[in-house]
Structure formats: C-alpha cells, structure tokens
Amino acid sequence: MDVSKYSELNHIFQEIYQAYPSSKDKFKEFFSKFEGTKIKYEDNANYYRLAYAQLWNDQRTELDPRITLNLYYLRKPDELYSYLKLNRPYSLKIIEQKLNISEDFLRNNSYLVTLFIFLHEFGHILHFEKYTQDNRDLMNINVTDFVGGYQWNYGEKPLSQLPIPNKRPSDIEDKEERLKQEEAYRQIEVEAFSDNYAAMVLKPIIT
C-alpha cells in the first residue's frame, strides 16, 4: 500500500515523518504487509467515527479487507481530540497508557490519536487474518458460515455481554454510562488485540 496515493491520509503521515524521520521507512515496511487492503473515504462532520474496518463483502461471500476513513476528522485531528476528550475520555487514556506518554504530549501532538485509531483498524484486519489462517479448512467449506461464526464469537457475543448489552459506546448518550461501557468495550478480545497492535507499531517510533 502506497499511503502517498491518499492525499488526506498522507497529510497526517507527513506530520510523523517530520517529527520522527526514521518512521518513514518503518511505515513503508508496515504497509507492505497490507497490500491487499483498500482505503475508502467518507466525509461526515456529524459522525465522530474516524475509521472502521470491513473484513468481508456485504453479502459475506468473500473476504474483502477495507478501511474506511472519515475525511472530516482526518483533516482536523485537533477536533477529534477535543471530541474524544469530552465524550470518550477513556479512549484517550488508553492511548496515553499504551504509548506511555503524558496527557499534555498527546494533546500537543493530536495527530497521534488519528494514527493510533487508524493502526487499530489494521489490528482488526490482522486478527481476522490470523483467525483465518488457523481455521482455513473451515473457511474453505463455507465462507458465509465462517464469517458468521467469526462475527458472532468476536463481535455480537462480546457486545451482548457488556454492561449495556448490544451497544457500542458511541450508541450511548449518558456520559457516565458511556464511560462504563467504553471501559468494558476496550477489554473485548479483538479490541484489546487491536489496541495492542497499534501500540506495538507506534510506540517504538515515538520513544
């Protein structure tokens, strides 16, 4: 994947390339592992979500890894930081802890929030790829059933066990309830895996 082809995304990476020149080669190596992953854009100022991964096609008949990015927040990392600080502060706390950085450092380098969330989505792709490799015989029998099983075990089932069942933190309006939900949500195996993966990529670059 050549990130320079995606001008808005490239703008974010130019910030870390300038701050940490050695990161350019490291990210080049990183992206070489995801050549088959497509990047898509949407542009919605009313929807906070920066990025999400889609691992299969809409019909669930074949694998099709894609990451969709919200251009509005991609252009405005300071606004994304402010939104999360107000509405989902635990997300920022996780980033600070995983990268071993201070609140001030993250606020003054808010593009790191954008990068962490972006890399987190690649963690979802890697988690699914590893599951696929471990269960390739099952996938070869029926892709639709295979995808459905993964979605149940790592998506629907964990969501059903949260303090407020079957709701993501972004679906909850009450701030205190959303915070409790966020803390539990980030402990879900696939979410914790993806947070750890983002930190594994980013932390050596900035420390």
Secondary structure as the mmCIF struct_conf table of DSSP 4:
data_model
#
loop_
_struct_conf.conf_type_id
_struct_conf.id
_struct_conf.beg_label_comp_id
_struct_conf.beg_label_asym_id
_struct_conf.beg_label_seq_id
_struct_conf.end_label_comp_id
_struct_conf.end_label_asym_id
_struct_conf.end_label_seq_id
HELX_RH_3T_P HELX_RH_3T_P1 VAL A 3 LYS A 5
BEND BEND1 TYR A 6 TYR A 6
HELX_RH_AL_P HELX_RH_AL_P1 SER A 7 ALA A 19
TURN_TY1_P TURN_TY1_P1 PRO A 21 SER A 22
HELX_RH_AL_P HELX_RH_AL_P2 SER A 23 SER A 32
TURN_TY1_P TURN_TY1_P2 LYS A 33 GLY A 36
STRN STRN1 LYS A 38 GLU A 42
TURN_TY1_P TURN_TY1_P3 ALA A 45 ASN A 46
STRN STRN2 ALA A 51 TRP A 56
TURN_TY1_P TURN_TY1_P4 ASP A 58 GLN A 59
BEND BEND2 ARG A 60 GLU A 62
STRN STRN3 LEU A 63 ASN A 70
HELX_RH_AL_P HELX_RH_AL_P3 LEU A 71 ARG A 75
HELX_RH_AL_P HELX_RH_AL_P4 PRO A 77 ASN A 87
HELX_RH_AL_P HELX_RH_AL_P5 PRO A 89 LEU A 99
TURN_TY1_P TURN_TY1_P5 ASN A 100 ASN A 100
HELX_RH_AL_P HELX_RH_AL_P6 GLU A 103 ASN A 108
TURN_TY1_P TURN_TY1_P6 ASN A 109 SER A 110
HELX_RH_AL_P HELX_RH_AL_P7 TYR A 111 ASP A 134
TURN_TY1_P TURN_TY1_P7 ASN A 135 ASN A 135
HELX_RH_AL_P HELX_RH_AL_P8 ARG A 136 ILE A 141
HELX_RH_AL_P HELX_RH_AL_P9 VAL A 143 GLN A 151
HELX_RH_PI_P HELX_RH_PI_P1 TRP A 152 GLU A 156
HELX_RH_AL_P HELX_RH_AL_P10 LYS A 157 SER A 160
TURN_TY1_P TURN_TY1_P8 GLN A 161 GLN A 161
BEND BEND3 LEU A 162 ILE A 164
TURN_TY1_P TURN_TY1_P9 PRO A 165 ASN A 166
HELX_RH_3T_P HELX_RH_3T_P2 PRO A 169 ASP A 171
BEND BEND4 ASP A 174 ASP A 174
HELX_RH_AL_P HELX_RH_AL_P11 LYS A 175 TYR A 185
TURN_TY1_P TURN_TY1_P10 ARG A 186 GLN A 187
BEND BEND5 ILE A 188 ILE A 188
HELX_RH_AL_P HELX_RH_AL_P12 GLU A 189 ILE A 206
#
